[in-house]
Amino acid sequence: MKHSLIQVKGLAWNISKERSSLRVLTTLQMYFTIGIVLMLLSLSVSASTLPGYYPDKFPATGTINRIDIKRGEIVLNDSLLKISNNAKVHNLNTEFSTVQTLRSRMNIGFSVTSINGKPLVTEIWVLPNNYFHNRYTE
């Protein structure tokens, strides 16, 4: 009889220990979830906060479909435009960059000048991937 009583007490102790472990696990899951939510919120805030060297509004915005630097061409929102060899490029990490850093599917703000009646892209600001590109368009 004593033996089974010890087993029952031992079983009760193990159950209590497992409940305590479950509480700790649940608490850790809660903190992990809160951490993920805070991280996602900070990403959305950083996506809408652009560097100080970016303008408040862009003359135009779009998504790069294709870029051919050798030909001086860029396709934005399915429209073929010429891009200046001296185009100023700004990205989120550095104020001045080069056209060689531009890639398909990038969201950009850009400035266009007319040369001989043809549009020429003269300045580009790379936008975050999740940036709603019509937000600041004039």
C-alpha positions in Angstrom: 0.0 0.0 0.0 2.8 2.4 0.9 4.4 1.8 -2.5 1.2 2.7 -4.4 0.8 5.8 -2.3 4.3 7.0 -3.1 3.6 6.3 -6.8 0.4 8.4 -6.6 2.3 11.2 -4.8 5.0 10.9 -7.4 2.5 11.0 -10.2 0.8 14.0 -8.6 4.2 15.7 -8.4 5.0 15.0 -12.0 1.6 16.3 -13.1 2.2 19.5 -11.1 5.7 19.8 -12.6 4.2 19.4 -16.2 1.6 22.1 -15.5 4.3 24.4 -14.4 6.3 23.6 -17.5 3.2 24.3 -19.6 2.7 27.7 -17.9 6.4 28.6 -18.7 6.0 27.4 -22.3 2.7 29.4 -22.7 4.4 32.5 -21.2 7.3 32.1 -23.6 5.0 31.7 -26.6 3.1 34.8 -25.5 6.4 36.8 -25.3 7.5 35.4 -28.7 4.2 36.4 -30.3 4.4 39.9 -28.8 8.0 40.2 -30.1 6.9 39.2 -33.6 4.0 41.7 -33.6 6.3 44.5 -32.4 8.9 43.7 -35.0 6.2 43.8 -37.8 4.9 47.1 -36.5 8.4 48.5 -36.5 8.9 47.3 -40.1 5.7 49.1 -41.2 6.8 52.3 -39.5 10.2 52.1 -41.1 8.7 51.5 -44.5 6.7 54.7 -44.3 9.6 56.8 -42.8 12.0 57.7 -45.6 15.5 59.1 -45.2 15.8 62.9 -44.8 17.4 63.3 -48.2 14.2 62.0 -49.8 11.6 64.6 -50.9 8.2 64.8 -49.2 6.5 64.1 -52.6 7.8 62.5 -55.7 7.1 63.9 -59.2 6.2 60.3 -60.3 6.4 56.8 -58.9 6.4 53.4 -60.4 7.8 49.9 -60.4 10.8 48.9 -62.6 9.8 46.2 -65.1 13.2 46.2 -66.8 16.3 48.2 -67.0 19.0 48.2 -69.7 21.9 50.5 -68.7 23.9 50.0 -71.9 20.9 51.2 -74.0 20.0 53.9 -71.5 16.4 52.4 -71.2 14.2 51.8 -68.2 10.7 50.3 -68.3 8.5 51.7 -65.6 4.9 50.5 -65.2 5.1 49.0 -68.7 6.2 52.3 -70.2 9.6 52.6 -71.9 11.6 55.6 -70.9 15.2 56.8 -71.5 17.4 57.1 -68.5 20.2 59.7 -68.3 23.8 58.4 -68.0 24.2 60.9 -65.2 20.9 60.1 -63.4 21.1 60.7 -59.7 20.1 57.6 -57.8 19.3 57.6 -54.1 18.6 54.5 -52.0 17.5 53.9 -48.5 21.0 53.3 -47.2 23.1 56.0 -49.0 22.2 59.4 -50.4 24.1 58.8 -53.7 24.2 55.6 -55.6 24.4 54.5 -59.2 22.0 53.1 -61.8 23.9 49.8 -61.6 22.2 49.2 -58.3 18.7 49.3 -59.8 16.8 46.0 -60.4 13.5 44.8 -61.8 10.5 44.9 -59.4 12.0 47.8 -57.3 9.5 50.5 -56.4 10.9 54.0 -57.1 10.1 57.6 -57.1 11.5 59.4 -60.1 11.9 62.7 -61.9 11.6 63.2 -65.6 12.9 66.0 -67.9 11.9 66.4 -71.5 14.8 66.4 -74.0 13.8 67.1 -77.6 10.2 66.2 -76.7 11.1 62.8 -75.2 11.0 62.0 -71.5 14.3 61.4 -69.8 14.6 60.0 -66.2 17.1 62.2 -64.4 16.7 61.3 -60.7 15.5 58.1 -58.9 14.7 57.4 -55.2 14.5 53.7 -54.4 11.5 53.0 -52.2 10.9 50.1 -49.8 9.4 46.9 -51.2 6.2 47.3 -49.2 5.9 51.1 -49.9 2.5 52.1 -51.3 4.0 53.9 -54.2 1.1 56.2 -54.9 1.1 57.6 -51.4 3.2 60.7 -52.0 2.7 61.2 -55.7 1.7 64.7 -56.7 
